C-alpha cells in the first residue's frame, strides 16, 4: 500500500484542528426573512422513488425515479404524467440516477435532456427457480473470471424531449463509466454544465464499505472481490470512479476533452476526463452559472469515533472547486486527517498516509503511484457538534451541494412574485439528507459563515434542489423509508411571498370510489380546499391526465368507460388576490379494470429474532385480479442505517433466501442498524409493495 507514510497524530484523528480563519471573525449574514414569508407548495406527492429533477424554462419539471420512470409536472395545469420509461439494471443502488437539460435547451430547436443510468446489459440476475442461490449477487471471493460477468457500465446519454415525452429511440450515447455490479455501493452521479457547455459528472467510488469497520476499504487480498478496495477507483488516476469528470459532449454523441483538466491527454496511466479526484460519494454537485465555481458535497464513512490504529471518524465535506484537485479519498478524509494503512490479511495497522504526498501502491491500481497533494475542504464535519461549524448540528452525515439563487431585479417588479429575495443572491446552499435542513453559505477566502434557510419549512430527506426560472426553489423529497415510494416523498416548490404577499391555494381532492370495473362512476370532492388569504377561487378538473380541463365544478362526477389508470387532477386558481393567477394542484389515482396488486410478507415478520450474517428465508403472497407471475416478484435486502439504507441484494420469486450482510465494525445497538426487506410486484401496469424491518436481537 502506501510507502513513505507519516505517523498519525492523535489530535488529527480527532478532527480538532480548525482551518485557518474559519468562521470566527467573518461578518454574520443578515437575519433571514421569517418562515411566514415563504410558502411550500406540493407539486407531486406520489413521485415513485425520487432521484433527481430538472426545471424547464417554462416552469415545467422533469423528475426521475431509480426504477427508470421520468415524471413530468406541467406548470400551467398541475398535471403529473409519465414522460418516459427507460429500462435499467437495479441491483443494489443502480438504476436511473440523474437528469439534466442541455445548456441550450429551449424545448423546440434544442430539446435534449441528459440521463445518467444503468443499462441492463447481460449482467447476471437472480433465477427464481434456485431459491437458495442468488445469481445476481457477485461473489465476495473468487478469481478474476468469477468477477468478470459482473463488469458493467453506468451511461450518460442524451434524449429528445418532444411533446411531453422523452423519446427512447433518439438516444445518443456520450460517456460510459465502469462499474462492478452485484455488490454495494456508491454508484450515484450528478450532472451539471459549465458556461462553456462542458458536461460535468460526479461519480461515486463504487466500493463496498461494510467490511472495513466504518473506516476505509483498502482490502487487497487476491481472492477478494475488488469492490472492497477504493484504491482501484477514487485513488486511481486511470479510472473514472470517485471523480468529477469534465467533457465536451458531441452533437451526435461521444465527447472531446476540454483544456484545463487534472491530466493532459496522453499522460501515461491517467484519464484525461478527470477534473477532480479522491471523492467517495459526491452525490450532489452544483455550479455557479457565470464563474464556473463548482460546489461538491461528499458523503462520509460510518465510523462514529476516531481510532489511532485506523483513522478519523466519519467526515462529510463541502468543497468549492475552481481548479483541478485531489480531495484525498481513500487515503485522507481531509488534508489534515489521514487514514492509516491497514492490512486486511494480517489485520494489522501500518503507518498513516501522507496527505501532502499521497501514494497509491494497491495491487488494483492501474494508474500513477504518486498522486496530487490533498486539497483542503471549505467545510467538514462529523456526527457530534463540530467545533469549527457548530451551526450544522448533530446526526447522520449526508451532505448535498445545492444551487445558488441568481437574483434578477425584474423579480422585484412583480414579474415573478414567487422569486426569492435579493438577500440570497449568489449564496450557495448546503442541504442535509439525514438532518433535514438547508443552510446558506458565505465564503470569503478561508472564512465560511453559515445561516439557516427556511428552518421552519419541512424538507423531508431532500434529494435534489434547483431554482427555477421564476426564482422559486424546487425540492425533490425522498421521505422516510427505504428504496420505494415513501409516504412523505414529493416534488415541492418553496415560494417567497413576502410579508404581505399572496398565498397559493391549498387544494384537497378525494374520489369515491377510486377503483372498480368499467363503466365506473366517480364522485369527486374538493372539500377542505382553502386559501390563506380568503380569496375567490376557480376550480378546474382534468379527469384523464391529458392536460385539458374537463369540468369547472367544485364537486363534479365523471364516468370512466375504458380500463386504465388515470390521475385525476384538481387545479385551484386564486382569481381575487393581489397576484391573480396563483394556482396549485392536487391529484388522485383512479384505477378502472386492472386493480393494484396487494403484496404481503408471510415471513419474515418484525418479531423474528435475527443477527447480521443470518440467511433469512422469505415468503410473500400476492393478491391480484390477474394471474400472478412469481418470477416478477422482487425482494430486496437493505442494510438500514439511521433513517437511510443501502440495498445489498435482490432476489426474484415469491419464496427465496437472502443473506444479511455483516456490517463489520458497527454496533447495532449504537448505530441504529437494521435489516429491511422490501417486496415489490408489478402486474404490467400497477405496483404493490410491502416492507419488513428486523432489529438485530440484543440491539
C-alpha positions as CSV (number, residue, x, y, z in Angstrom):
1,X,0.0,0.0,0.0
2,X,1.4,3.4,1.0
3,X,5.2,3.9,1.1
4,X,6.7,6.9,2.8
5,X,3.7,7.4,5.0
6,X,3.8,9.6,8.2
7,X,2.8,8.8,11.7
8,X,-0.7,9.9,12.5
9,X,-1.1,12.4,15.4
10,X,-3.9,11.7,17.8
11,X,-5.2,15.3,17.6
12,X,-5.5,15.0,13.8
13,X,-7.5,11.7,14.2
14,X,-10.0,13.6,16.4
15,X,-10.5,16.3,13.8
16,X,-9.9,19.2,16.3
17,X,-7.7,21.3,14.0
18,X,-9.6,24.2,12.6
19,X,-8.9,25.5,9.1
20,X,-7.1,28.8,9.2
21,X,-9.5,31.7,9.7
22,X,-12.6,29.5,9.6
23,X,-15.9,31.1,10.5
24,X,-14.8,33.1,13.6
25,X,-14.2,36.7,12.6
26,X,-16.4,36.5,9.5
27,X,-19.3,39.0,9.5
28,X,-22.5,37.3,10.3
29,X,-25.1,37.3,7.5
30,X,-28.2,39.4,7.9
31,X,-31.2,37.8,9.6
32,X,-33.2,35.7,7.2
33,X,-36.8,36.5,6.3
34,X,-39.2,34.7,8.7
35,X,-40.6,31.4,7.5
36,X,-44.1,33.1,7.3
37,X,-42.8,34.9,4.2
38,X,-42.4,31.6,2.4
39,X,-44.9,29.0,1.3
40,X,-44.3,25.4,0.4
41,X,-46.4,24.1,-2.5
42,X,-46.7,20.4,-3.2
43,X,-46.5,19.6,-6.9
44,X,-46.4,15.7,-7.0
45,X,-47.0,13.7,-3.8
46,X,-46.6,10.3,-5.5
47,X,-43.2,10.6,-7.3
48,X,-42.1,7.0,-7.1
49,X,-38.6,6.5,-5.5
50,X,-37.4,10.1,-6.3
51,X,-33.8,10.6,-7.5
52,X,-33.3,13.9,-9.5
53,X,-35.1,16.9,-11.0
54,X,-34.7,19.4,-13.8
55,X,-36.8,22.6,-14.1
56,X,-37.6,23.6,-17.7
57,X,-37.6,27.2,-19.0
58,X,-41.4,27.3,-19.0
59,X,-41.6,26.2,-15.3
60,X,-42.4,22.5,-16.1
61,X,-40.4,19.9,-14.1
62,X,-38.9,16.6,-15.1
63,X,-38.0,14.3,-12.3
64,X,-36.8,10.7,-12.2
65,X,-37.1,7.5,-10.2
66,X,-34.4,4.9,-9.6
67,X,-36.6,2.4,-11.4
68,X,-36.3,4.4,-14.7
69,X,-39.6,6.4,-14.7
70,X,-39.4,10.1,-15.8
71,X,-42.2,12.2,-14.5
72,X,-43.4,15.5,-16.0
73,X,-45.1,18.2,-13.9
74,X,-47.0,20.7,-16.1
75,X,-46.7,24.2,-14.6
76,X,-49.9,25.6,-16.1
77,X,-52.3,22.7,-15.4
78,X,-50.5,21.0,-12.5
79,X,-51.0,17.6,-14.2
80,X,-48.4,15.0,-13.4
81,X,-47.8,12.4,-16.1
82,X,-45.2,9.9,-17.1
83,X,-42.9,11.4,-19.7
84,X,-40.8,8.3,-20.3
85,X,-39.6,4.9,-19.0
86,X,-36.1,3.7,-19.5
87,X,-35.0,0.1,-18.9
88,X,-32.4,-0.1,-16.1
89,X,-30.4,-2.6,-14.1
90,X,-31.4,-2.2,-10.4
91,X,-29.3,-4.4,-8.2
92,X,-28.0,-2.7,-5.1
93,X,-28.1,1.1,-5.7
94,X,-28.1,1.1,-9.5
95,X,-30.8,2.5,-11.8
96,X,-31.7,5.9,-13.2
97,X,-29.6,8.4,-11.3
98,X,-29.6,11.8,-12.8
99,X,-31.4,14.1,-15.3
100,X,-30.2,17.4,-16.7
101,X,-31.1,19.8,-19.5
102,X,-28.8,20.7,-22.4
103,X,-27.4,24.2,-21.6
104,X,-29.1,25.5,-24.8
105,X,-32.4,23.8,-24.1
106,X,-35.4,25.8,-25.4
107,X,-37.9,23.0,-25.9
108,X,-38.1,23.5,-29.6
109,X,-34.8,23.7,-31.6
110,X,-32.9,22.3,-28.7
111,X,-34.9,19.7,-26.8
112,X,-32.1,17.5,-25.5
113,X,-32.1,16.1,-21.9
114,X,-29.3,14.1,-20.4
115,X,-29.7,10.9,-18.3
116,X,-27.2,9.0,-16.2
117,X,-28.5,5.4,-16.0
118,X,-27.5,1.8,-15.7
119,X,-28.3,-0.1,-18.9
120,X,-29.3,-3.8,-18.2
121,X,-26.6,-5.4,-20.4
122,X,-26.2,-9.1,-19.8
123,X,-25.4,-8.9,-16.1
124,X,-26.4,-12.0,-14.2
125,X,-29.8,-11.8,-12.4
126,X,-31.4,-14.0,-9.8
127,X,-33.1,-17.1,-11.1
128,X,-36.3,-17.7,-9.1
129,X,-36.0,-21.5,-9.8
130,X,-32.9,-21.6,-7.5
131,X,-34.4,-20.3,-4.2
132,X,-31.2,-20.9,-2.2
133,X,-28.8,-19.2,-4.7
134,X,-28.9,-15.6,-5.8
135,X,-27.1,-15.5,-9.2
136,X,-27.5,-11.7,-9.2
137,X,-25.1,-11.3,-6.3
138,X,-21.4,-11.0,-7.3
139,X,-19.2,-13.4,-5.3
140,X,-17.3,-11.9,-2.3
141,X,-14.4,-14.1,-3.0
142,X,-13.1,-15.8,-6.2
143,X,-11.0,-15.2,-9.2
144,X,-10.9,-12.6,-11.9
145,X,-13.0,-15.0,-14.1
146,X,-15.7,-15.2,-11.3
147,X,-15.9,-11.4,-11.1
148,X,-15.9,-10.8,-14.9
149,X,-19.6,-11.4,-15.6
150,X,-20.4,-8.5,-13.2
151,X,-18.5,-5.9,-15.0
152,X,-20.9,-3.2,-16.3
153,X,-21.2,0.5,-17.0
154,X,-23.3,3.5,-16.0
155,X,-24.0,5.6,-19.1
156,X,-24.5,9.2,-19.9
157,X,-26.8,9.6,-22.9
158,X,-28.9,12.4,-24.3
159,X,-32.5,12.0,-25.5
160,X,-35.0,14.3,-27.2
161,X,-38.0,15.6,-25.1
162,X,-40.8,16.1,-27.6
163,X,-44.5,16.9,-26.9
164,X,-44.1,15.9,-23.2
165,X,-42.3,12.6,-23.9
166,X,-38.7,11.5,-23.6
167,X,-38.1,9.6,-26.8
168,X,-36.0,6.4,-26.2
169,X,-35.3,6.0,-29.9
170,X,-33.4,9.3,-30.0
171,X,-30.7,8.2,-27.6
172,X,-27.1,9.4,-28.4
173,X,-24.5,7.9,-26.1
174,X,-22.0,10.3,-24.5
175,X,-19.9,8.5,-21.9
176,X,-19.7,5.1,-20.1
177,X,-18.4,4.9,-16.5
178,X,-17.2,1.4,-15.5
179,X,-18.9,-0.3,-12.5
180,X,-18.6,-3.5,-10.6
181,X,-22.2,-4.9,-10.4
182,X,-23.9,-7.3,-8.0
183,X,-22.4,-5.6,-4.9
184,X,-22.9,-2.4,-3.0
185,X,-22.3,0.8,-3.0
186,X,-21.8,4.4,-4.2
187,X,-22.7,4.4,-7.8
188,X,-24.8,7.6,-7.9
189,X,-23.9,10.5,-10.1
190,X,-25.0,14.1,-10.8
191,X,-24.7,16.2,-14.0
192,X,-24.2,20.0,-14.4
193,X,-23.0,22.1,-17.3
194,X,-20.5,25.0,-17.1
195,X,-20.7,28.3,-19.0
196,X,-18.7,26.8,-22.0
197,X,-21.1,23.9,-22.4
198,X,-18.9,21.3,-20.8
199,X,-20.7,18.4,-19.1
200,X,-19.5,17.8,-15.6
201,X,-20.3,14.5,-14.0
202,X,-19.9,13.4,-10.4
203,X,-19.2,9.6,-9.8
204,X,-19.0,7.5,-6.7
205,X,-16.2,5.2,-5.6
206,X,-18.2,2.1,-6.4
207,X,-16.8,0.4,-3.3
208,X,-18.3,-1.7,-0.5
209,X,-17.8,0.0,2.9
210,X,-19.4,-2.6,5.1
211,X,-16.4,-4.8,6.0
212,X,-14.0,-2.0,6.8
213,X,-15.1,-1.3,10.4
214,X,-16.6,2.0,9.4
215,X,-13.2,3.3,8.1
216,X,-11.7,3.0,4.6
217,X,-11.9,-0.1,2.3
218,X,-8.4,-1.0,1.3
219,X,-8.7,-4.8,1.0
220,X,-6.1,-6.1,-1.5
221,X,-6.3,-9.8,-0.7
222,X,-6.0,-11.6,-4.1
223,X,-9.2,-13.7,-3.6
224,X,-11.4,-10.8,-2.6
225,X,-13.9,-9.0,-4.8
226,X,-12.0,-5.8,-5.9
227,X,-15.1,-3.8,-4.9
228,X,-13.6,-3.9,-1.3
229,X,-10.7,-1.7,-2.4
230,X,-11.4,2.0,-3.1
231,X,-7.8,2.5,-4.2
232,X,-8.8,0.9,-7.5
233,X,-11.3,3.8,-8.2
234,X,-11.2,7.1,-6.2
235,X,-7.4,6.9,-5.7
236,X,-6.7,5.7,-9.3
237,X,-5.7,8.3,-11.9
238,X,-6.6,5.8,-14.6
239,X,-10.2,5.2,-13.5
240,X,-13.4,7.3,-13.8
241,X,-15.0,6.5,-10.5
242,X,-14.8,8.6,-7.4
243,X,-14.2,11.6,-9.6
244,X,-15.5,14.8,-11.1
245,X,-15.4,14.3,-14.8
246,X,-15.4,17.2,-17.3
247,X,-16.0,16.6,-21.1
248,X,-17.5,18.4,-24.1
249,X,-20.4,16.4,-25.5
250,X,-20.5,15.8,-29.2
251,X,-23.6,16.8,-31.2
252,X,-24.1,13.2,-32.4
253,X,-22.8,11.6,-29.2
254,X,-19.4,10.9,-27.8
255,X,-17.2,13.7,-26.4
256,X,-13.9,15.6,-26.6
257,X,-11.6,16.7,-23.8
258,X,-11.6,20.4,-22.9
259,X,-8.4,22.1,-21.7
260,X,-7.8,22.5,-18.0
261,X,-8.5,19.1,-16.6
262,X,-6.3,17.4,-14.0
263,X,-4.2,15.4,-16.5
264,X,-3.4,16.3,-20.1
265,X,-4.4,14.0,-22.8
266,X,-1.7,11.4,-23.4
267,X,-0.3,11.5,-19.9
268,X,0.6,7.8,-19.1
269,X,-1.7,6.0,-16.7
270,X,-4.3,8.7,-16.5
271,X,-7.7,9.5,-17.8
272,X,-8.0,13.0,-19.4
273,X,-11.7,13.2,-18.4
274,X,-10.8,13.7,-14.8
275,X,-11.2,17.2,-13.3
276,X,-11.1,16.3,-9.6
277,X,-10.3,13.0,-7.9
278,X,-10.3,11.5,-4.4
279,X,-14.0,11.6,-3.7
280,X,-16.1,8.9,-2.0
281,X,-19.8,9.6,-2.9
282,X,-20.3,13.1,-4.3
283,X,-24.0,12.6,-4.7
284,X,-25.0,16.2,-5.5
285,X,-23.0,18.9,-7.2
286,X,-24.0,22.4,-8.4
287,X,-22.2,25.1,-10.3
288,X,-22.2,28.9,-10.5
289,X,-23.6,29.8,-13.9
290,X,-21.1,32.6,-14.6
291,X,-17.9,31.9,-12.6
292,X,-18.0,28.1,-13.1
293,X,-17.1,27.6,-9.5
294,X,-18.2,24.0,-8.7
295,X,-19.8,23.1,-5.4
296,X,-19.4,19.5,-4.3
297,X,-20.7,17.6,-1.3
298,X,-19.1,14.3,-0.4
299,X,-20.7,11.7,1.8
300,X,-19.0,10.3,4.9
301,X,-17.8,6.9,6.1
302,X,-19.5,5.4,9.1
303,X,-17.0,5.4,12.0
304,X,-18.6,7.2,14.9
305,X,-15.3,7.8,16.7
306,X,-11.6,8.1,15.6
307,X,-9.2,5.2,16.1
308,X,-5.4,5.8,16.2
309,X,-5.0,2.4,14.5
310,X,-7.4,3.1,11.6
311,X,-8.0,6.9,11.2
312,X,-10.5,9.7,11.8
313,X,-14.2,9.4,12.5
314,X,-16.6,9.8,9.6
315,X,-16.3,13.2,7.9
316,X,-18.8,14.8,5.4
317,X,-17.3,17.6,3.2
318,X,-18.4,20.5,1.1
319,X,-15.8,22.0,-1.2
320,X,-15.5,24.7,-3.8
321,X,-13.6,23.6,-6.9
322,X,-12.3,26.2,-9.3
323,X,-9.3,24.2,-10.5
324,X,-8.3,20.6,-10.7
325,X,-7.5,18.9,-7.4
326,X,-7.3,15.7,-5.4
327,X,-9.6,15.5,-2.3
328,X,-7.9,12.6,-0.7
329,X,-10.2,9.6,-0.5
330,X,-9.4,6.8,0.2
331,X,-6.1,7.9,1.8
332,X,-7.2,11.0,3.7
333,X,-10.5,12.4,4.9
334,X,-9.2,16.0,4.7
335,X,-5.7,17.4,4.1
336,X,-5.1,17.1,7.9
337,X,-7.0,13.9,8.6
338,X,-5.1,10.9,7.2
339,X,-6.3,7.3,7.3
340,X,-4.0,4.5,8.5
341,X,-2.7,1.9,6.1
342,X,-4.4,-1.4,7.1
343,X,-3.5,-5.0,6.0
344,X,-6.8,-7.0,5.8
345,X,-4.8,-10.2,5.5
346,X,-3.0,-9.9,8.8
347,X,-5.5,-7.4,10.4
348,X,-2.6,-5.1,11.4
349,X,-2.2,-1.4,11.0
350,X,0.7,0.3,9.3
351,X,1.6,4.0,9.1
352,X,-0.7,6.9,8.3
353,X,-0.9,8.1,4.8
354,X,0.9,11.3,3.8
355,X,-1.8,13.7,2.7
356,X,0.8,16.1,1.2
357,X,2.4,13.3,-0.8
358,X,-0.2,10.5,-1.2
359,X,0.9,7.3,-3.0
360,X,-1.3,4.5,-4.4
361,X,0.6,1.2,-4.2
362,X,-2.5,-1.0,-4.3
363,X,-2.4,-4.2,-6.5
364,X,-5.6,-2.9,-8.0
365,X,-4.2,0.4,-9.0
366,X,-3.8,0.8,-12.8
367,X,-2.8,4.5,-12.6
368,X,0.1,6.5,-11.2
369,X,1.6,5.7,-7.9
370,X,2.3,9.3,-6.9
371,X,-0.9,11.4,-6.6
372,X,-1.5,15.1,-6.3
373,X,-1.5,16.5,-2.7
374,X,-4.8,16.6,-0.9
375,X,-6.8,19.8,-1.1
376,X,-8.4,21.4,2.0
377,X,-12.2,21.4,2.1
378,X,-14.1,24.5,2.9
379,X,-16.4,22.6,5.3
380,X,-16.0,19.3,7.0
381,X,-18.0,17.8,9.9
382,X,-18.6,14.5,11.8
383,X,-21.6,13.1,13.9
384,X,-21.3,15.3,17.0
385,X,-21.3,19.1,17.1
386,X,-18.5,20.5,15.0
387,X,-16.1,22.9,16.8
388,X,-15.5,24.7,13.5
389,X,-19.1,24.6,12.2
390,X,-21.5,24.2,15.2
391,X,-24.4,25.6,13.0
392,X,-24.5,22.2,11.3
393,X,-25.8,20.4,14.4
394,X,-25.6,16.7,15.0
395,X,-26.8,13.5,13.4
396,X,-26.1,11.5,10.3
397,X,-23.7,12.7,7.7
398,X,-25.3,13.1,4.2
399,X,-24.3,16.5,2.7
400,X,-25.8,17.6,-0.6
401,X,-24.5,20.5,-2.6
402,X,-27.3,22.9,-3.5
403,X,-27.6,25.7,-6.0
404,X,-27.1,29.5,-5.5
405,X,-30.0,31.8,-6.3
406,X,-29.3,34.3,-9.1
407,X,-31.2,37.4,-8.3
408,X,-32.8,39.4,-11.1
409,X,-34.0,43.0,-10.4
410,X,-37.0,42.3,-12.5
411,X,-38.2,39.8,-9.9
412,X,-38.9,42.8,-7.6
413,X,-41.3,44.4,-10.1
414,X,-43.9,41.7,-9.9
415,X,-42.8,39.6,-12.9
416,X,-42.3,36.5,-10.8
417,X,-43.9,37.1,-7.5
418,X,-42.6,33.8,-6.0
419,X,-38.9,34.7,-6.6
420,X,-36.6,34.6,-3.6
421,X,-35.3,37.9,-2.2
422,X,-32.0,39.6,-3.1
423,X,-30.6,38.6,0.2
424,X,-29.9,35.1,-1.2
425,X,-28.2,36.3,-4.4
426,X,-25.1,34.2,-5.1
427,X,-25.5,32.3,-1.8
428,X,-24.8,28.6,-2.4
429,X,-27.0,26.2,-0.4
430,X,-25.9,23.2,1.5
431,X,-28.6,20.8,2.5
432,X,-28.6,17.6,4.5
433,X,-30.4,14.4,3.6
434,X,-30.2,12.9,7.1
435,X,-30.6,16.1,9.2
436,X,-33.4,17.7,7.0
437,X,-32.1,21.2,6.9
438,X,-31.0,23.8,4.4
439,X,-28.1,26.2,5.1
440,X,-26.8,29.2,3.2
441,X,-23.0,29.5,2.9
442,X,-21.0,32.7,2.7
443,X,-17.4,32.0,1.7
444,X,-14.6,34.6,1.8
445,X,-11.2,33.1,1.4
446,X,-10.8,30.6,4.2
447,X,-13.8,32.1,6.1
448,X,-17.2,30.4,6.0
449,X,-20.3,31.9,7.6
450,X,-23.4,29.7,7.8
451,X,-27.0,30.8,8.1
452,X,-30.3,28.9,8.4
453,X,-32.6,28.9,5.4
454,X,-36.3,28.4,5.8
455,X,-35.7,26.4,9.0
456,X,-39.4,26.1,9.8
457,X,-40.3,24.6,6.5
458,X,-40.1,20.8,6.4
459,X,-37.9,19.2,3.7
460,X,-38.1,15.5,4.4
461,X,-34.9,13.9,3.3
462,X,-34.2,16.4,0.5
463,X,-32.9,14.6,-2.6
464,X,-32.4,17.4,-5.1
465,X,-32.9,21.2,-5.3
466,X,-32.9,23.7,-8.1
467,X,-34.0,27.3,-8.5
468,X,-36.5,27.6,-11.4
469,X,-36.8,30.4,-13.9
470,X,-39.5,32.0,-11.7
471,X,-36.9,32.4,-8.8
472,X,-38.6,29.8,-6.6
473,X,-36.8,26.8,-5.1
474,X,-37.9,23.4,-6.3
475,X,-37.2,20.4,-4.0
476,X,-37.4,16.7,-4.5
477,X,-38.0,15.0,-1.2
478,X,-37.3,11.3,-0.6
479,X,-39.2,10.9,2.6
480,X,-38.5,8.4,5.4
481,X,-38.2,4.9,4.2
482,X,-36.2,2.5,2.0
483,X,-36.0,2.2,-1.8
484,X,-39.6,2.6,-2.6
485,X,-42.2,5.4,-2.9
486,X,-42.3,6.6,0.7
487,X,-45.4,8.3,2.2
488,X,-43.7,11.7,2.6
489,X,-42.0,11.6,-0.8
490,X,-42.9,14.6,-3.0
491,X,-41.9,17.1,-5.5
492,X,-42.4,20.6,-4.0
493,X,-41.7,24.3,-4.6
494,X,-40.8,26.8,-1.9
495,X,-42.1,30.3,-2.9
496,X,-41.2,33.6,-1.4
497,X,-44.4,35.6,-0.9
498,X,-43.1,38.4,1.4
499,X,-44.7,40.0,4.4
500,X,-47.9,41.0,2.5
501,X,-47.7,38.5,-0.3
502,X,-50.5,36.4,-1.7
503,X,-50.5,32.7,-0.9
504,X,-51.2,29.9,-3.4
505,X,-54.4,28.0,-2.6
506,X,-54.1,24.6,-0.9
507,X,-56.2,22.1,-2.9
508,X,-57.7,18.9,-1.5
509,X,-59.1,16.2,-3.6
510,X,-60.9,12.9,-2.9
511,X,-62.7,10.4,-5.1
512,X,-65.4,7.8,-4.3
513,X,-64.9,5.2,-5.5
514,X,-61.2,5.3,-6.6
515,X,-61.2,1.8,-8.2
516,X,-63.6,-0.5,-9.9
517,X,-64.7,-2.1,-13.1
518,X,-65.8,-0.2,-16.2
519,X,-68.0,1.7,-16.5
520,X,-67.0,3.4,-13.3
521,X,-68.9,6.4,-12.0
522,X,-66.7,8.5,-9.6
523,X,-67.8,11.3,-7.4
524,X,-65.0,13.9,-6.9
525,X,-64.8,16.3,-4.0
526,X,-62.7,19.4,-3.3
527,X,-63.8,19.6,0.3
528,X,-61.1,21.1,2.5
529,X,-59.6,23.2,-0.2
530,X,-58.5,26.5,1.3
531,X,-56.8,29.9,0.6
532,X,-54.9,31.5,3.5
533,X,-56.0,35.0,2.2
534,X,-59.7,34.1,1.8
535,X,-59.6,35.0,-1.9
536,X,-62.1,33.8,-4.5
537,X,-61.1,30.5,-6.2
538,X,-61.6,28.9,-9.5
539,X,-61.8,25.1,-9.8
540,X,-60.7,23.1,-12.8
541,X,-60.6,19.3,-13.2
542,X,-58.7,17.1,-15.6
543,X,-60.1,13.6,-15.1
544,X,-57.9,11.7,-17.5
545,X,-54.5,13.4,-17.3
546,X,-54.5,14.6,-20.9
547,X,-53.7,18.3,-19.9
548,X,-57.2,19.5,-20.9
549,X,-59.7,20.6,-18.2
550,X,-63.0,18.7,-18.2
551,X,-65.0,20.4,-15.5
552,X,-65.2,23.7,-13.5
553,X,-67.5,22.4,-10.8
554,X,-66.3,22.2,-7.2
555,X,-67.6,18.6,-6.8
556,X,-68.1,17.0,-10.2
557,X,-68.9,13.4,-11.2
558,X,-67.2,11.6,-14.1
559,X,-67.9,8.3,-15.7
560,X,-64.9,6.2,-16.9
561,X,-65.7,3.8,-19.7
562,X,-62.3,2.3,-20.5
563,X,-59.9,0.3,-18.4
564,X,-56.8,2.0,-17.3
565,X,-55.1,4.0,-14.5
566,X,-55.9,7.7,-14.5
567,X,-54.5,10.6,-12.5
568,X,-57.4,13.0,-11.9
569,X,-56.2,16.5,-11.2
570,X,-57.8,19.4,-9.5
571,X,-56.2,22.8,-10.2
572,X,-57.4,25.7,-8.0
573,X,-56.6,29.2,-9.0
574,X,-56.7,32.4,-7.0
575,X,-58.8,34.9,-9.0
576,X,-59.2,37.6,-6.4
577,X,-55.8,38.1,-4.8
578,X,-53.1,40.7,-5.3
579,X,-51.2,38.4,-7.7
580,X,-54.1,36.8,-9.6
581,X,-53.4,33.5,-11.3
582,X,-51.6,32.0,-8.3
583,X,-52.6,28.3,-8.5
584,X,-51.8,24.9,-7.1
585,X,-52.9,21.3,-7.9
586,X,-53.7,18.0,-6.2
587,X,-54.5,14.7,-7.8
588,X,-55.8,11.2,-7.1
589,X,-55.3,7.9,-8.9
590,X,-58.4,6.3,-10.4
591,X,-58.0,2.6,-11.3
592,X,-60.5,1.2,-13.8
593,X,-60.4,-2.5,-14.6
594,X,-57.0,-3.8,-13.5
595,X,-56.6,-3.4,-9.7
596,X,-53.3,-2.8,-7.9
597,X,-51.8,-6.0,-6.5
598,X,-51.5,-6.4,-2.8
599,X,-48.3,-8.0,-1.6
600,X,-47.7,-9.2,1.9
601,X,-44.8,-10.9,3.8
602,X,-45.6,-14.3,5.3
603,X,-42.0,-14.5,6.6
604,X,-40.1,-12.8,7.9
605,X,-42.1,-10.8,10.5
606,X,-41.0,-7.9,12.6
607,X,-41.0,-10.1,15.7
608,X,-38.5,-12.6,14.3
609,X,-35.1,-13.0,16.0
610,X,-32.2,-12.1,13.8
611,X,-28.5,-11.5,13.8
612,X,-26.4,-10.0,11.0
613,X,-24.9,-12.7,8.9
614,X,-28.0,-14.9,9.1
615,X,-29.6,-16.2,5.9
616,X,-33.2,-15.1,6.0
617,X,-35.9,-17.2,4.3
618,X,-38.7,-15.1,2.9
619,X,-42.2,-15.9,1.6
620,X,-44.6,-13.3,0.1
621,X,-48.2,-13.6,-1.1
622,X,-49.5,-11.6,-3.9
623,X,-53.3,-10.9,-4.4
624,X,-54.3,-9.5,-7.7
625,X,-57.2,-9.6,-10.2
626,X,-54.9,-11.1,-12.8
627,X,-52.8,-14.2,-12.8
628,X,-49.7,-13.7,-10.6
629,X,-46.3,-14.4,-12.1
630,X,-44.0,-15.0,-9.1
631,X,-41.0,-14.7,-11.4
632,X,-41.7,-10.9,-11.5
633,X,-41.7,-10.6,-7.7
634,X,-38.6,-8.9,-6.3
635,X,-37.4,-8.9,-2.7
636,X,-34.5,-6.6,-1.8
637,X,-32.4,-6.8,1.4
638,X,-31.4,-3.3,2.6
639,X,-28.9,-2.5,5.3
640,X,-30.9,0.1,7.3
641,X,-28.7,2.7,8.9
642,X,-30.4,5.5,10.9
643,X,-33.0,6.9,8.5
644,X,-31.5,5.7,5.3
645,X,-30.3,2.4,3.8
646,X,-28.1,0.6,1.4
647,X,-29.6,-2.1,-0.8
648,X,-27.3,-5.2,-0.7
649,X,-29.0,-7.9,-2.7
650,X,-32.2,-8.5,-4.7
651,X,-33.9,-11.9,-5.2
652,X,-36.7,-12.9,-7.5
653,X,-39.7,-15.1,-6.6
654,X,-42.4,-15.5,-4.1
655,X,-40.1,-17.6,-1.9
656,X,-36.3,-17.5,-1.5
657,X,-33.4,-16.6,0.8
658,X,-31.3,-13.5,1.3
659,X,-28.1,-13.5,3.3
660,X,-27.8,-10.4,5.5
661,X,-24.5,-8.5,5.1
662,X,-22.4,-8.4,8.2
663,X,-21.7,-4.7,9.0
664,X,-18.2,-5.0,10.3
665,X,-17.2,-2.5,13.0
666,X,-20.8,-1.4,13.6
667,X,-22.6,-1.7,16.9
668,X,-26.2,-2.4,16.1
669,X,-27.2,-1.0,19.5
670,X,-25.4,2.3,19.0
671,X,-25.5,2.7,15.2
672,X,-29.3,2.0,14.7
673,X,-28.7,-0.8,12.2
674,X,-31.5,-3.0,10.9
675,X,-32.3,-5.4,8.1
676,X,-35.0,-4.1,5.9
677,X,-36.8,-6.3,3.3
678,X,-38.8,-4.6,0.5
679,X,-41.0,-6.8,-1.8
680,X,-42.5,-5.4,-5.0
681,X,-44.7,-6.8,-7.7
682,X,-45.9,-5.1,-10.9
683,X,-48.7,-6.7,-12.8
684,X,-47.9,-4.9,-16.0
685,X,-49.5,-1.6,-15.0
686,X,-49.7,-1.3,-11.3
687,X,-47.2,-1.9,-8.5
688,X,-47.8,-3.2,-5.0
689,X,-45.1,-3.2,-2.3
690,X,-44.5,-4.3,1.3
691,X,-41.8,-3.8,3.8
692,X,-40.5,-5.6,6.9
693,X,-37.8,-4.3,9.2
694,X,-35.9,-6.6,11.5
695,X,-34.0,-5.3,14.5
696,X,-31.0,-7.5,15.5
697,X,-31.5,-9.4,18.7
698,X,-29.7,-7.7,21.6
699,X,-29.8,-4.3,19.9
